[in-house]
Amino acid sequence: MYSADYLRNFTCQFFSKLGCPDGDASTIADILVAAEKRGISSHGMIRIKNYYLMHEKGRINIRPEIKKERETPSTAVVDGDGAYGMVAGKRSMEIAIEKARSAGTGWVTTNNTNHFGIAGYYAMMALEEDMIGIAMTNANPLVAPTFSKSRLLGTNPIAVAVPAGKYPPYVADFATTPIARGKLTIKGTLGESVEKGLVQDAEGRPSSNPDIIKEGGAILPLGSDLEHGSHKGYCLNSIVDIFSAVFSGANFGPFVPPQVPFLAPRDKQVGRGLGHFFGAMRIDAFQEKDEFKDRMDQWIETFRQAESIEGQPEVMIPGDPERAMEKKTEQEGIELLDSVIKDLKELAEKLDIDFETRGG
């Protein structure tokens, strides 16, 4: 087991060694460790190897000049200058919050960026300001639309964070596919299969192989097939792609630059980098803050009182599982897969830094 502080310090040191400014290295570390603490290990330390390989291939600008290309009092388009997505993402959400302070709402699209970790981190930034936060991003083209065997979309997550009064905030953070690409990686690493309805092979046939996307297969949209509503998952997924990329001037759909080493870059581009979309809404621009929080508490109480199906756990509010995991990791530490420990040890040796293989 590792402490969050140990992993954060190591990650800061790692990205500083790559040449990132200290502030950027700290941002990357905060977001990767936040994923581990919240139980979203598919977006945590396991990603460092991919980020390193992207840097090695010259796909990352480690000293970006992130700037606004276009703006109004409540909106902006941000050029991420090829940065790690966490760096461009945090700055973009800060701009959305700044605009919401003065205009009531703030909306930012970001282009020329890369994978930004967990979407929930950015949405939750708004909570500190008594605002509702929204974050979404497009991703590697590994998802086939309903009826297709072509990989045209990413797992394209959406996150929404809403403050409450006496209760913890509502935090929804989910991919618009039945499984995230990172979770497939973990399954493959552990030698486990996946249930049918999550992925398909290169010909569109159902598969239980978590590594099938490395063999030309695809992830399915939420719903898996038409009878179970995959067209609705496809709609959600495409909305994220349009808001994040078409709107921002980034590459959309199949033209997204690869964020993993097993995908080759496409010759054709329709924009710059991949894209994100952020929103911040000041509660008192719509309703008295205390009144809203009281109503949100009522909403939470209503759903907590829902009668559970026999044999099933109590009905949860989005954000509950992640908060429970945060408490657990704080008490017990963060567990990493043996393969991740091995990768981090090897990468640390390349950069002449230490990584403790027995926990820290």
Residue frames relative to the residue before (quaternion, step in Angstrom):
aa qw qx qy qz dx dy dz
M 1.0000 0.0000 0.0000 0.0000 0.00 0.00 0.00
Y 0.2012 -0.7744 0.5922 0.0958 3.54 -1.11 0.75
S 0.4262 -0.6584 0.5435 0.2991 3.55 -1.12 0.60
A 0.5980 -0.5607 0.4276 0.3810 3.56 -1.18 0.54
D 0.6342 0.5395 -0.3369 0.4395 3.60 0.98 -0.77
Y 0.6418 0.5223 -0.3314 0.4533 3.59 0.96 -0.85
L 0.6912 0.4766 -0.2866 0.4615 3.59 0.83 -0.98
R 0.6364 0.5217 -0.3330 0.4604 3.56 1.03 -0.76
N 0.6659 0.5019 -0.3061 0.4593 3.61 0.89 -0.89
F 0.6402 0.5153 -0.3236 0.4689 3.56 1.00 -0.84
T 0.6842 0.4954 -0.2952 0.4464 3.59 0.84 -0.97
C 0.6037 0.5393 -0.3459 0.4744 3.60 1.04 -0.72
Q 0.6821 0.4889 -0.2843 0.4635 3.54 0.86 -0.99
F 0.6317 0.5562 -0.3262 0.4303 3.56 1.00 -0.87
F 0.7500 0.3970 -0.2353 0.4739 3.59 0.70 -1.03
S 0.5636 0.5527 -0.3889 0.4751 3.59 1.19 -0.37
K 0.6426 0.5252 -0.3120 0.4624 3.56 1.04 -0.80
L 0.6307 0.5209 -0.3327 0.4692 3.58 1.12 -0.59
G 0.6148 -0.5700 0.3410 0.4253 3.56 1.25 -0.34
C 0.4401 0.6876 -0.4671 0.3396 3.59 1.26 0.09
P 0.5318 -0.5826 0.4909 0.3698 3.62 -1.07 0.60
D 0.6451 -0.5640 0.3443 0.3837 3.57 -1.08 0.70
G 0.6500 0.5280 -0.3245 0.4398 3.60 0.95 -0.83
D 0.6636 0.4927 -0.2985 0.4772 3.58 1.02 -0.81
A 0.6313 0.5214 -0.3329 0.4677 3.58 1.00 -0.80
S 0.6418 0.5258 -0.3142 0.4614 3.57 1.05 -0.79
T 0.6345 0.5275 -0.3213 0.4647 3.59 1.01 -0.81
I 0.6523 0.5091 -0.3121 0.4669 3.58 0.89 -0.93
A 0.6700 0.5049 -0.2988 0.4548 3.56 0.90 -0.93
D 0.6285 0.5449 -0.3387 0.4398 3.59 0.92 -0.87
I 0.7220 0.4586 -0.2593 0.4485 3.57 0.83 -0.99
L 0.6495 0.5032 -0.3284 0.4659 3.60 0.96 -0.75
V 0.6906 0.4612 -0.2852 0.4785 3.59 0.92 -0.85
A 0.5771 0.5631 -0.3771 0.4557 3.60 1.12 -0.59
A 0.6287 0.5282 -0.3340 0.4628 3.60 1.02 -0.75
E 0.6559 0.5032 -0.3095 0.4700 3.59 0.93 -0.87
K 0.6663 0.5132 -0.3074 0.4452 3.58 0.87 -0.93
R 0.7265 0.4322 -0.2340 0.4803 3.58 1.04 -0.79
G 0.5624 -0.6418 0.3708 0.3666 3.57 1.28 0.16
I 0.5473 0.5805 -0.4080 0.4438 3.58 1.24 0.40
S 0.0163 -0.8661 0.4994 -0.0138 3.55 0.75 1.12
S 0.5332 0.6250 -0.4027 0.4035 3.60 1.23 -0.35
H 0.7543 0.3145 -0.1841 0.5460 3.59 1.25 -0.40
G 0.5499 0.6344 -0.3746 0.3935 3.55 1.27 0.38
M 0.8677 -0.0642 0.0565 0.4897 3.55 -0.97 -0.93
I 0.5472 0.6218 -0.3902 0.4021 3.58 1.19 -0.46
R 0.6470 0.5517 -0.3110 0.4246 3.59 1.18 -0.55
I 0.5130 0.6830 -0.4231 0.3021 3.59 1.14 -0.46
K 0.6319 0.5333 -0.3491 0.4409 3.60 0.94 -0.76
N 0.6557 0.4989 -0.3169 0.4698 3.60 0.92 -0.85
Y 0.6498 0.5118 -0.3225 0.4603 3.58 0.96 -0.85
Y 0.6318 0.5224 -0.3279 0.4694 3.57 1.04 -0.76
L 0.6760 0.4930 -0.2982 0.4595 3.60 0.88 -0.93
M 0.6212 0.5230 -0.3409 0.4737 3.59 1.05 -0.67
H 0.6272 0.5197 -0.3231 0.4819 3.56 1.05 -0.76
E 0.6521 0.5293 -0.3100 0.4456 3.58 0.94 -0.93
K 0.7093 0.4484 -0.2473 0.4845 3.58 1.05 -0.79
G 0.5300 -0.6710 0.3872 0.3448 3.57 1.26 0.15
R 0.4567 0.7080 -0.4346 0.3183 3.59 1.19 0.44
I 0.7122 0.4125 -0.2370 0.5162 3.58 1.28 -0.19
N 0.2487 -0.7141 0.6325 0.1680 3.55 -1.08 0.78
I 0.2290 -0.8286 0.4978 0.1150 3.58 -0.26 1.24
R 0.7463 0.2636 -0.2019 0.5769 3.60 1.24 -0.11
P 0.0378 0.8619 -0.5030 0.0513 3.56 0.67 1.14
E 0.2647 -0.6940 0.6371 0.2059 3.52 -1.35 0.37
I 0.1257 -0.8222 0.5544 0.0292 3.55 0.10 1.34
K 0.0829 0.8217 -0.5532 0.1095 3.56 -0.70 1.05
K 0.5025 -0.6182 0.5151 0.3163 3.52 -1.33 0.41
E 0.2836 -0.7712 0.5520 0.1421 3.57 -0.85 1.03
R 0.7890 0.0210 0.0702 0.6100 3.52 1.10 -0.76
E 0.1417 0.8173 -0.5533 0.0756 3.61 -0.96 0.67
T 0.1606 -0.6993 0.6844 0.1297 3.45 -1.47 0.40
P 0.7307 -0.4080 0.2632 0.4800 3.65 -1.14 -0.01
S 0.8021 0.2664 -0.1431 0.5150 3.62 1.06 -0.61
T 0.7560 0.3335 -0.1979 0.5273 3.62 1.21 -0.02
A 0.0129 0.7797 -0.6257 -0.0193 3.53 -1.33 0.34
V 0.2173 -0.6951 0.6613 0.1796 3.49 -1.36 0.43
V 0.1575 -0.8150 0.5563 0.0382 3.56 -0.70 1.13
D 0.2632 -0.7186 0.6245 0.1561 3.55 -1.08 0.86
G 0.2901 -0.8014 0.5046 0.1377 3.57 -0.52 1.21
D 0.3259 -0.7963 0.4625 0.2142 3.59 1.32 -0.07
G 0.6887 -0.5240 0.2832 0.4133 3.57 0.99 0.85
A 0.3567 0.7738 -0.4619 0.2465 3.60 1.26 0.32
Y 0.6021 -0.4293 0.4858 0.4661 3.49 -1.37 0.00
G 0.5646 -0.6588 0.3794 0.3214 3.56 -0.87 0.96
M 0.5962 0.5755 -0.3687 0.4211 3.59 1.08 -0.60
V 0.6581 0.5085 -0.3040 0.4647 3.57 1.03 -0.81
A 0.6913 0.4539 -0.2730 0.4914 3.57 0.88 -0.97
G 0.6518 0.5426 -0.3158 0.4255 3.57 1.02 -0.82
K 0.6709 0.4917 -0.3122 0.4590 3.58 0.86 -0.89
R 0.6619 0.4951 -0.3204 0.4627 3.59 0.90 -0.85
S 0.6468 0.5251 -0.3229 0.4491 3.60 0.99 -0.79
M 0.6647 0.4828 -0.3128 0.4767 3.58 0.96 -0.80
E 0.5962 0.5507 -0.3602 0.4599 3.58 1.07 -0.64
I 0.6455 0.5094 -0.3176 0.4721 3.59 1.01 -0.80
A 0.6321 0.5265 -0.3333 0.4606 3.60 0.97 -0.83
I 0.6635 0.4945 -0.3008 0.4740 3.60 0.97 -0.85
E 0.6234 0.5409 -0.3348 0.4545 3.59 0.98 -0.84
K 0.6872 0.4783 -0.2829 0.4680 3.57 0.91 -0.90
A 0.6332 0.5289 -0.3325 0.4570 3.57 1.04 -0.73
R 0.5834 0.5864 -0.3752 0.4185 3.60 1.05 -0.66
S 0.7800 0.3417 -0.1775 0.4934 3.57 0.91 -0.90
A 0.7807 0.3521 -0.1746 0.4858 3.59 0.97 -0.80
G 0.5726 -0.5835 0.3934 0.4206 3.61 1.21 -0.27
T 0.7745 -0.0091 0.0000 0.6325 3.56 1.09 -0.75
G 0.1105 -0.7777 0.6140 0.0772 3.54 -1.25 0.49
W 0.0539 -0.8063 0.5885 -0.0240 3.56 -0.89 0.99
V 0.0002 -0.8183 0.5712 -0.0637 3.56 -0.69 1.10
T 0.1154 -0.7393 0.6578 0.0861 3.54 -1.06 0.85
T 0.1629 -0.8041 0.5704 0.0402 3.55 -1.03 0.85
N 0.0743 -0.7902 0.6074 0.0335 3.56 -0.91 0.93
N 0.7747 0.3681 -0.2428 0.4532 3.55 -1.36 -0.02
T 0.5345 0.6066 -0.4016 0.4301 3.55 0.98 0.91
N 0.3800 -0.7137 0.5469 0.2172 3.58 -1.32 -0.14
H 0.7970 -0.3080 0.2151 0.4730 3.57 -1.35 -0.03
F 0.1869 -0.8496 0.4886 0.0665 3.60 -0.69 1.07
G 0.6131 -0.5737 0.3625 0.4045 3.61 1.16 0.32
I 0.7740 -0.3062 0.2290 0.5047 3.60 -1.03 -0.72
A 0.4752 -0.6888 0.4759 0.2704 3.55 -0.87 1.01
G 0.6008 0.6127 -0.3517 0.3740 3.56 1.06 -0.74
Y 0.5645 0.6116 -0.3903 0.3936 3.60 1.08 -0.62
Y 0.7116 0.4589 -0.2608 0.4638 3.58 0.88 -0.97
A 0.6269 0.5250 -0.3401 0.4645 3.58 0.98 -0.78
M 0.6839 0.5007 -0.2820 0.4495 3.58 0.98 -0.85
M 0.5043 0.6362 -0.4322 0.3925 3.61 1.18 -0.31
A 0.6455 0.5445 -0.3209 0.4287 3.60 1.05 -0.74
L 0.5587 0.6335 -0.3913 0.3651 3.60 1.12 -0.56
E 0.6206 0.5657 -0.3403 0.4231 3.58 1.07 -0.74
E 0.7237 0.4021 -0.2236 0.5144 3.57 1.24 -0.46
D 0.4567 -0.6738 0.4411 0.3779 3.59 1.29 0.20
M 0.4847 0.6169 -0.4547 0.4215 3.52 0.93 1.02
I 0.4417 -0.6111 0.5735 0.3202 3.51 -1.37 0.27
G 0.1598 -0.8074 0.5645 0.0632 3.56 -0.86 0.97
I 0.0876 -0.7739 0.6266 0.0254 3.54 -1.14 0.76
A 0.0797 0.7843 -0.6132 0.0513 3.58 -1.00 0.79
M 0.0959 0.7761 -0.6204 0.0598 3.54 -1.09 0.73
T 0.0680 -0.7966 0.6003 0.0182 3.56 -1.22 0.45
N 0.3531 -0.6695 0.5816 0.2981 3.55 -1.20 0.38
A 0.2281 -0.7996 0.5535 0.0463 3.56 -1.23 0.40
N 0.7987 -0.2911 0.2206 0.4782 3.55 -1.38 -0.12
P 0.4191 -0.7102 0.4976 0.2689 3.64 -0.87 0.83
L 0.2351 0.7822 -0.5277 0.2335 3.54 0.11 1.38
V 0.6405 0.5270 -0.2993 0.4716 3.57 1.33 0.01
A 0.2781 -0.7621 0.5669 0.1431 3.55 -0.92 0.98
P 0.4482 -0.6678 0.5130 0.2999 3.63 -0.87 0.84
T 0.6899 -0.4504 0.3624 0.4357 3.57 -1.28 0.33
F 0.8295 0.1710 -0.2061 0.4900 3.57 -0.97 1.07
S 0.6732 0.5188 -0.2985 0.4341 3.63 1.21 -0.13
K 0.2737 -0.7133 0.6070 0.2188 3.53 -1.30 0.34
S 0.5395 0.6181 -0.3950 0.4133 3.58 1.32 0.01
R 0.3651 -0.7161 0.5555 0.2130 3.57 -1.03 0.83
L 0.0539 0.8538 -0.5078 0.1018 3.55 -0.23 1.29
L 0.7814 0.2727 -0.1310 0.5459 3.60 1.19 -0.43
G 0.4627 -0.6534 0.5168 0.3031 3.55 -1.34 0.16
T 0.6609 -0.4678 0.3800 0.4472 3.55 -1.28 -0.18
N 0.1367 -0.8982 0.4175 0.0136 3.54 1.48 -0.07
P 0.0310 -0.8553 0.5171 -0.0118 3.60 0.36 1.24
I 0.2065 -0.7196 0.6492 0.1343 3.50 -1.41 0.40
A 0.0069 -0.7815 0.6236 0.0183 3.58 -1.04 0.76
V 0.0216 -0.7713 0.6360 -0.0130 3.55 -1.06 0.87
A 0.0616 -0.7904 0.6094 0.0113 3.59 -0.85 0.99
V 0.0545 -0.8076 0.5862 -0.0341 3.57 -0.79 1.11
P 0.3617 -0.7441 0.5113 0.2324 3.63 -0.68 0.99
A 0.1661 -0.7503 0.6305 0.1093 3.54 -1.24 0.54
G 0.6120 -0.5645 0.4105 0.3717 3.58 -1.30 -0.12
K 0.8372 0.0850 -0.0221 0.5398 3.57 0.00 -1.27
Y 0.6760 0.4602 -0.2907 0.4966 3.58 1.25 -0.19
P 0.5930 -0.5350 0.4369 0.4137 3.58 -1.21 0.34
P 0.6270 -0.5733 0.3668 0.3790 3.61 -1.14 0.47
Y 0.4902 -0.5833 0.5592 0.3267 3.49 -1.38 0.38
V 0.0740 0.7950 -0.5979 0.0711 3.60 -0.74 1.03
A 0.0447 -0.7794 0.6248 -0.0129 3.56 -0.47 1.24
D 0.0847 0.7774 -0.6136 0.1093 3.58 -0.81 1.02
F 0.2582 0.7994 -0.4872 0.2386 3.58 -0.14 1.24
A 0.4671 -0.6353 0.5400 0.2943 3.52 -1.24 0.60
T 0.4201 -0.6897 0.5223 0.2739 3.58 -1.16 0.48
T 0.5844 0.4604 -0.3900 0.5426 3.51 1.16 0.85
P 0.5994 -0.5941 0.3808 0.3779 3.63 -1.12 0.42
I 0.7768 0.0879 -0.0828 0.6181 3.59 1.28 -0.21
A 0.4212 -0.6936 0.5253 0.2561 3.57 -1.08 0.74
R 0.6262 -0.5567 0.3909 0.3810 3.56 -1.17 0.59
G 0.6454 0.5356 -0.3252 0.4368 3.59 0.98 -0.81
K 0.6478 0.5095 -0.3240 0.4645 3.58 1.06 -0.69
L 0.5907 0.5335 -0.3654 0.4827 3.58 1.15 -0.52
T 0.6212 0.5450 -0.3365 0.4515 3.57 1.02 -0.82
I 0.6571 0.5030 -0.3075 0.4698 3.58 0.95 -0.89
K 0.6388 0.5210 -0.3253 0.4634 3.59 0.94 -0.88
G 0.6653 0.5045 -0.3027 0.4597 3.57 0.93 -0.91
T 0.6401 0.5332 -0.3144 0.4552 3.57 1.00 -0.85
L 0.7164 0.4357 -0.2402 0.4890 3.57 1.03 -0.82
G 0.4624 -0.6981 0.4340 0.3324 3.59 1.27 -0.12
E 0.4677 0.6772 -0.4358 0.3645 3.56 1.20 0.52
S 0.3969 -0.6775 0.5579 0.2688 3.55 -1.22 0.48
V 0.3474 -0.7074 0.5641 0.2464 3.58 -1.29 0.15
E 0.5928 -0.5753 0.4212 0.3745 3.54 -1.19 0.49
K 0.5706 -0.5710 0.4581 0.3722 3.55 -1.19 0.54
G 0.6947 0.4571 -0.3419 0.4376 3.54 -1.08 0.70
L 0.6429 0.5119 -0.3232 0.4692 3.58 1.29 0.01
V 0.7998 0.0554 0.0053 0.5976 3.57 1.02 -0.85
Q 0.1818 -0.7549 0.6166 0.1300 3.53 -1.34 0.30
D 0.5245 -0.6295 0.4620 0.3394 3.59 -1.23 0.41
A 0.7669 -0.4014 0.2470 0.4356 3.56 -1.30 0.05
E 0.7026 0.4316 -0.2617 0.5016 3.58 1.21 -0.43
G 0.5995 -0.6008 0.3502 0.3962 3.57 1.26 0.11
R 0.4904 0.6510 -0.4388 0.3784 3.58 1.25 0.27
P 0.5831 -0.5892 0.4177 0.3721 3.61 -1.06 0.70
S 0.0488 -0.7970 0.6019 -0.0028 3.57 -1.04 0.80
S 0.2604 -0.7418 0.5917 0.1785 3.56 -1.26 0.44
N 0.4865 0.6685 -0.4147 0.3800 3.58 1.32 0.23
P 0.3413 -0.7726 0.4906 0.2141 3.64 -0.47 1.12
D 0.6799 0.4686 -0.2847 0.4869 3.59 1.26 -0.37
I 0.3582 0.7741 -0.4704 0.2261 3.58 1.26 0.14
I 0.6098 0.5574 -0.3736 0.4217 3.61 1.09 -0.55
K 0.6171 0.5190 -0.3518 0.4755 3.61 1.22 -0.32
E 0.7012 0.4217 -0.2442 0.5204 3.55 1.32 -0.22
G 0.7006 -0.4809 0.2625 0.4572 3.56 1.18 0.53
G 0.5088 0.6442 -0.4263 0.3799 3.59 1.25 0.03
A 0.3372 -0.7462 0.5471 0.1735 3.54 -1.34 -0.02
I 0.4442 -0.6132 0.5739 0.3121 3.52 -1.36 0.35
L 0.3970 -0.7220 0.5179 0.2299 3.57 -1.08 0.70
P 0.5449 -0.5859 0.4595 0.3856 3.62 -1.17 0.34
L 0.6751 -0.4324 0.3842 0.4580 3.57 -1.29 0.17
G 0.7168 0.3831 -0.3094 0.4937 3.56 -0.83 0.99
S 0.2853 -0.8243 0.4407 0.2120 3.56 1.30 -0.52
D 0.7945 -0.0913 0.0642 0.5969 3.62 0.79 -0.93
L 0.7249 -0.4679 0.2776 0.4226 3.56 -1.26 0.38
E 0.6512 0.5417 -0.3239 0.4214 3.58 0.93 -0.88
H 0.7474 0.3511 -0.2004 0.5273 3.58 1.15 -0.56
G 0.6738 -0.5700 0.2743 0.3820 3.56 1.19 0.52
S 0.2603 0.7955 -0.5209 0.1678 3.63 1.08 0.48
H 0.5757 0.5838 -0.3865 0.4222 3.59 1.16 -0.52
K 0.6343 0.5154 -0.3302 0.4722 3.59 1.14 -0.58
G 0.6247 0.5124 -0.3280 0.4895 3.58 1.08 -0.72
Y 0.6220 0.5389 -0.3203 0.4692 3.56 1.06 -0.81
C 0.6343 0.5224 -0.3237 0.4690 3.59 1.01 -0.80
L 0.6584 0.5049 -0.3100 0.4643 3.59 0.85 -0.97
N 0.6607 0.5291 -0.2952 0.4431 3.53 0.90 -1.01
S 0.7040 0.4655 -0.2722 0.4622 3.57 0.87 -0.94
I 0.5734 0.5647 -0.3836 0.4530 3.61 1.12 -0.56
V 0.6533 0.5038 -0.3154 0.4689 3.59 0.92 -0.89
D 0.6443 0.5277 -0.3211 0.4510 3.59 0.96 -0.86
I 0.6778 0.4893 -0.2927 0.4643 3.59 0.92 -0.89
F 0.6811 0.4836 -0.2942 0.4643 3.60 0.85 -0.95
S 0.7248 0.4600 -0.2454 0.4503 3.57 0.93 -0.94
A 0.8295 0.2732 -0.0960 0.4776 3.57 0.88 -0.90
V 0.6816 0.4511 -0.3081 0.4868 3.60 0.73 -0.98
F 0.6764 0.5141 -0.2723 0.4518 3.56 0.95 -0.97
S 0.7541 0.4246 -0.2108 0.4546 3.59 0.97 -0.85
G 0.4901 -0.6387 0.4527 0.3833 3.58 1.17 -0.54
A 0.4664 0.6488 -0.4569 0.3909 3.58 1.26 0.39
N 0.6274 -0.4916 0.4209 0.4331 3.56 -1.31 -0.05
F 0.2121 -0.7836 0.5714 0.1208 3.56 -0.91 0.86
G 0.8627 0.2059 -0.1044 0.4499 3.53 -1.40 0.21
P 0.8655 -0.0953 0.0696 0.4867 3.57 -0.87 -0.97
F 0.6377 0.5597 -0.3224 0.4197 3.59 1.24 -0.26
V 0.3956 0.7175 -0.4803 0.3131 3.59 1.29 0.01
P 0.4444 -0.6868 0.4926 0.2970 3.63 -0.80 0.92
P 0.5464 -0.6626 0.3972 0.3235 3.60 -0.87 0.93
Q 0.2368 -0.7660 0.5872 0.1114 3.51 -1.08 0.88
V 0.6928 0.3549 -0.2618 0.5705 3.56 1.31 0.24
P 0.5890 -0.6416 0.3640 0.3301 3.61 -1.01 0.76
F 0.6671 0.5300 -0.3343 0.4029 3.64 1.04 -0.56
L 0.6375 0.4796 -0.3406 0.4976 3.60 1.27 -0.01
A 0.3169 -0.7470 0.5533 0.1883 3.57 -0.88 0.93
P 0.5202 -0.6336 0.4584 0.3432 3.62 -1.00 0.72
R 0.4291 -0.6728 0.5374 0.2729 3.57 -1.14 0.65
D 0.5296 -0.6188 0.4709 0.3389 3.55 -1.14 0.63
K 0.7217 0.4234 -0.2397 0.4924 3.56 0.98 -0.86
Q 0.0394 -0.7652 0.6415 0.0370 3.52 -1.12 0.76
V 0.2123 -0.7756 0.5820 0.1210 3.56 -1.12 0.66
G 0.7829 0.1066 -0.0770 0.6081 3.57 1.29 0.25
R 0.5474 -0.5964 0.4650 0.3584 3.55 -1.20 -0.51
G 0.8531 -0.0272 -0.0253 0.5205 3.55 -0.76 1.13
L 0.5581 -0.5181 0.4481 0.4682 3.55 -1.15 -0.61
G 0.3929 -0.7641 0.4831 0.1687 3.57 -1.25 0.27
H 0.1928 -0.7484 0.6241 0.1149 3.52 -1.32 0.48
F 0.1522 -0.7499 0.6322 0.1215 3.54 -1.36 0.27
F 0.0509 -0.8114 0.5817 -0.0255 3.58 -0.86 1.00
G 0.0192 -0.7927 0.6091 0.0164 3.52 -1.18 0.64
A 0.0418 -0.7621 0.6453 0.0334 3.53 -1.20 0.65
M 0.0645 -0.8030 0.5925 -0.0032 3.58 -0.87 1.00
R 0.3357 -0.7397 0.5515 0.1897 3.56 -0.67 1.11
I 0.4780 -0.7047 0.4404 0.2845 3.57 -0.62 1.11
D 0.7232 0.4594 -0.2736 0.4372 3.58 0.82 -0.93
A 0.5047 0.5956 -0.4480 0.4357 3.56 1.26 0.21
F 0.7438 0.3653 -0.1903 0.5265 3.57 1.29 -0.40
Q 0.7984 -0.0299 0.1146 0.5904 3.55 1.03 -0.85
E 0.6004 -0.5348 0.4226 0.4183 3.59 -1.13 0.48
K 0.5677 -0.6600 0.3763 0.3171 3.54 -0.80 1.07
D 0.6937 0.4742 -0.2860 0.4605 3.60 0.81 -0.97
E 0.6231 0.5382 -0.3356 0.4576 3.56 1.06 -0.73
F 0.6539 0.5101 -0.3117 0.4637 3.55 0.94 -0.89
K 0.6773 0.4999 -0.3053 0.4451 3.57 0.85 -0.94
D 0.6108 0.5300 -0.3454 0.4761 3.59 1.09 -0.67
R 0.6694 0.4895 -0.2974 0.4730 3.57 0.93 -0.88
M 0.6363 0.5162 -0.3296 0.4691 3.58 1.05 -0.71
D 0.6135 0.5310 -0.3411 0.4746 3.58 1.08 -0.70
Q 0.6321 0.5226 -0.3246 0.4711 3.59 1.01 -0.82
W 0.6311 0.5315 -0.3310 0.4579 3.57 0.98 -0.85
I 0.6727 0.4976 -0.2956 0.4609 3.57 0.87 -0.98
E 0.6516 0.5152 -0.3162 0.4583 3.60 0.91 -0.88
T 0.6251 0.5514 -0.3352 0.4392 3.57 0.99 -0.84
F 0.7324 0.4182 -0.2469 0.4772 3.57 0.85 -0.93
R 0.6033 0.5412 -0.3678 0.4558 3.59 1.10 -0.50
Q 0.6841 0.4818 -0.2776 0.4721 3.58 1.14 -0.58
A 0.3993 0.7177 -0.4835 0.3028 3.59 1.24 0.05
E 0.4508 -0.6958 0.4891 0.2709 3.57 -0.95 0.87
S 0.3604 -0.7545 0.5136 0.1928 3.55 -0.76 1.08
I 0.5332 -0.5740 0.5119 0.3524 3.53 -1.27 0.49
E 0.5882 -0.5917 0.4149 0.3631 3.57 -1.01 0.81
G 0.8100 0.2474 -0.2064 0.4901 3.53 -0.91 0.99
Q 0.6613 0.4771 -0.3054 0.4917 3.59 1.29 -0.10
P 0.5721 -0.5968 0.4202 0.3741 3.61 -1.16 0.46
E 0.6808 -0.4579 0.3659 0.4392 3.55 -1.31 0.12
V 0.5753 -0.5771 0.4477 0.3683 3.55 -1.17 0.60
M 0.2488 -0.7906 0.5482 0.1119 3.55 -0.86 1.01
I 0.3816 -0.6515 0.5982 0.2684 3.51 -1.37 0.33
P 0.5579 -0.5949 0.4332 0.3838 3.64 -0.90 0.74
G 0.7050 0.3788 -0.3311 0.4998 3.54 -0.78 1.12
D 0.5457 0.6434 -0.3930 0.3658 3.60 1.18 -0.51
P 0.6899 0.4779 -0.3255 0.4355 3.66 0.71 -0.91
E 0.6609 0.5108 -0.3089 0.4548 3.58 1.00 -0.81
R 0.6406 0.5098 -0.3271 0.4720 3.60 1.05 -0.74
A 0.6329 0.5209 -0.3308 0.4677 3.57 1.02 -0.76
M 0.6623 0.4971 -0.3073 0.4688 3.57 0.99 -0.80
E 0.6024 0.5533 -0.3586 0.4498 3.60 1.05 -0.68
K 0.6480 0.5051 -0.3131 0.4764 3.59 0.99 -0.83
K 0.6655 0.5119 -0.3024 0.4513 3.56 0.94 -0.90
T 0.6973 0.4626 -0.2904 0.4641 3.61 0.82 -0.93
E 0.6010 0.5524 -0.3609 0.4511 3.57 1.12 -0.57
Q 0.7123 0.4422 -0.2469 0.4859 3.57 1.03 -0.80
E 0.8146 0.3061 -0.1169 0.4786 3.56 0.86 -1.00
G 0.5158 -0.6167 0.4359 0.4045 3.59 1.18 -0.45
I 0.5106 -0.6384 0.4987 0.2881 3.53 -1.38 0.13
E 0.2479 -0.7741 0.5684 0.1273 3.55 -0.78 1.04
L 0.1438 -0.7821 0.6024 0.0681 3.57 -0.93 0.92
L 0.5520 -0.5918 0.4705 0.3517 3.56 -1.14 0.61
D 0.6048 -0.5654 0.4139 0.3784 3.58 -1.11 0.64
S 0.6540 0.5223 -0.3187 0.4449 3.59 0.98 -0.83
V 0.6380 0.5100 -0.3250 0.4767 3.59 1.08 -0.70
I 0.6243 0.5293 -0.3313 0.4695 3.59 0.99 -0.83
K 0.6454 0.5232 -0.3128 0.4602 3.57 0.96 -0.90
D 0.6695 0.4990 -0.3014 0.4604 3.59 0.88 -0.94
L 0.6753 0.4955 -0.3009 0.4559 3.57 0.90 -0.91
K 0.6227 0.5336 -0.3352 0.4639 3.58 1.05 -0.74
E 0.6763 0.4911 -0.2932 0.4642 3.60 0.91 -0.93
L 0.6618 0.4949 -0.3079 0.4715 3.57 0.98 -0.84
A 0.6260 0.5418 -0.3336 0.4508 3.58 1.01 -0.80
E 0.6471 0.5153 -0.3192 0.4624 3.58 0.98 -0.83
K 0.6239 0.5426 -0.3443 0.4447 3.61 1.01 -0.72
L 0.7515 0.3727 -0.1953 0.5081 3.55 1.08 -0.77
D 0.4326 -0.7334 0.4268 0.3045 3.56 1.35 0.17
I 0.5169 0.5631 -0.4678 0.4437 3.53 0.87 1.08
D 0.5111 -0.6668 0.4566 0.2926 3.57 -1.23 0.36
F 0.0208 0.7455 -0.6653 -0.0340 3.50 -1.26 0.60
E 0.3456 -0.7656 0.5161 0.1673 3.52 -0.60 1.21
T 0.2896 -0.8029 0.4956 0.1609 3.60 -0.55 1.12
R 0.6964 0.4415 -0.2903 0.4856 3.62 1.20 -0.07
G 0.6834 -0.4682 0.2909 0.4787 3.54 1.15 0.39
G 0.0888 -0.8042 0.5872 0.0241 3.51 -1.20 0.58
